[in-house]
Amino acid sequence: MPTINEILAGAAAIAKGMGVTVKEMLNPVLTDDYPGAPPKFQQRYRGLHVLQRDENGLEKCVACFLCSAACPVQCIYIEAADNTGQARMSGGERYAAVYNIDYSRCIFCGYCVEACPTDAITHGHGFELASYNTSTLIYRKEQLLAPLSAGTSGELQLDPPVASAPAGH
């Protein structure tokens, strides 16, 4: 049979818990007006990845595979291709012809962002990734690339080399 001290200790615990409950009920309710208004995220929020572009509109990704190697769940798939003399897709020798992220496996750890030497991959604030079909959770390079700024094509066209002038003037 419980003693009086045990009964009083139990009643005190219940009173303390009810006090916290009543205090929280009197505080104003903080809710977001989603989907009526966009949610406000902290700057450090890790959402949908974004493949960045440089100031010329070229892709920053040089297909070094460091993001794929750093990923603990191996959700990043890259296929590299060489830039040609006539058209460049990135500032380096290579670019990512295929860049896929499988969001059904991604844990948003940020290791890929930290591993990237060119700051080509960053976390954006996209958060609406839910789907009933897992095949729609594989995002391709076209879906991940940052939009082009006005007046850029995203591909650097190089003029053919000019023949050197004759030696005599």
N, C-alpha and C positions, 0 to 999 in steps of 0.2 A: 504494500500500500504506500502511495507517495506521501512524503512528509509535507508539512506546511511550507518549508523553504522551497521544495521542488515545485509546488503549486504556484507560489508567488513568483518564482523565476520564470515559469512558463507563461504566466499572465503578463509579466513584464515584457517578455519577448514578443508576445502577441500585440501588446500595446505599442511597443516600439515599431513593429512592422506596420501596424495600422496608422501610426503617426506619419511614417514615410509615405504611405499610400495617400493619405488625406493631403499632405503637403504637395505631392505631385499632381493631385487632382485640381488644386487651386492655381497651379501655374498655367500660363497661357499655352495653348496648343500651337506648335510650330509645324506647319505643313507647307509643302510646295504645291503650286497650282499646275502640276503636271497632268496631262499633256497640254493644258492651256498655255502655259509659259515654259520656256526652256529651263531645265534645272541649272543650278549654279554649282560648278565644281571647283575644288581647290586646284591650284596650279599643278600640284604633284600627282593628280589623278591619272591612273593608268587605264586608258581606254583603248579603243581601236587604233592599231598602228597606222602610221602615215609614212610613206616613202617620200622624202623631201627632194626638192629640186634646188639647183644653185641659182644665182642671179641671172644667168642666161636662159634658164628654163630647162637645162640639161639635168638628167637624173644624177643624184649624188652617189648612188650605189655603184661601186666598181666591181661587184661580184667577187669579193674576197672570201666569202663563206665563213667569216668569223661569227656572224650572228647565228648562223645555222649550227656551228660547232659549239657555241655557248649555250644554246637552248637545251635545258635539261629534259624536255619531253620530245625533242626532235620534231617540232611542228612546222619548221620553216624548210621549204624546199626551193632550191635555187638552181638554175641552169645558166651558165655564163656564155656569152658570145663576144667576139672581138669587134671593136669599133673599126670601121673601114676608113680609108683615106678620103672618101667622098662624103660620108655622113657619120656623125658622132652622136651617140645617145647619152654618153656620160663623159666626164672629164678625164677618166683614166683610160687605160688600154682596153679594158673590158667593160661590159655592162651586163646587167641581169636580164637575159632574154625572157626567163620565166622566174617569177618570184611569188610563191604561194605561202600563205599562212593558214594552217588548219586550226580554226578557233574552237573546234570541238575538243582539242587537246591542249590549247594554250592556257597557261596558268597566270599570265600577265605579270611575270616575275621581274621583267625589265632587264634581264641579262643580255638580251639581244641589243638593246639600246646602249648599254654600257660597253659592249664589245665592239661596236661599230667605230672604225677609225675616222670615217668621213662624216659622221653624224647624219647618215642617210636615213636611218630608221628612228622614229620617235613615237612616243605614245600621244595619241590625240585624246579628244574628249568624247568620242563616239562610244555609246554604251548600249544601244539597242541591237543586240546580236542574237536574241532569242529566235529559235526556229524549231519547227517540228521535224524538219528534214536535215540530217547532218551533212548532206552534200552541198547545201547552201552555206554552210559554215566554212568552206574553203574559199578564202578571199584571194583573188588573183592580183597581179601587179597593177592592172588597169584600175581596180577598185581601191588600191592602197595608195596610188600616186597622188601627191598634192596637186591641186588644180593649177593649170598654167596661168601665169599673170598675163595681163593684156599685152599684146604685141610680141609674144614669144611662141615659137612652134614646138619647142622641146627637142628639136633635132638641129644640130649645127651643120649647115651645108658648107662644105669647103670648095673653093673654086679650084679648077684644075691648075696644076703648076704652070707658071708662065715660062716660056722658053727663054733662056738667057740671051741677051743681046750680043751681036757679034763683037769681037775684040776691038775692031777699029771703029773710030768715031766718025 
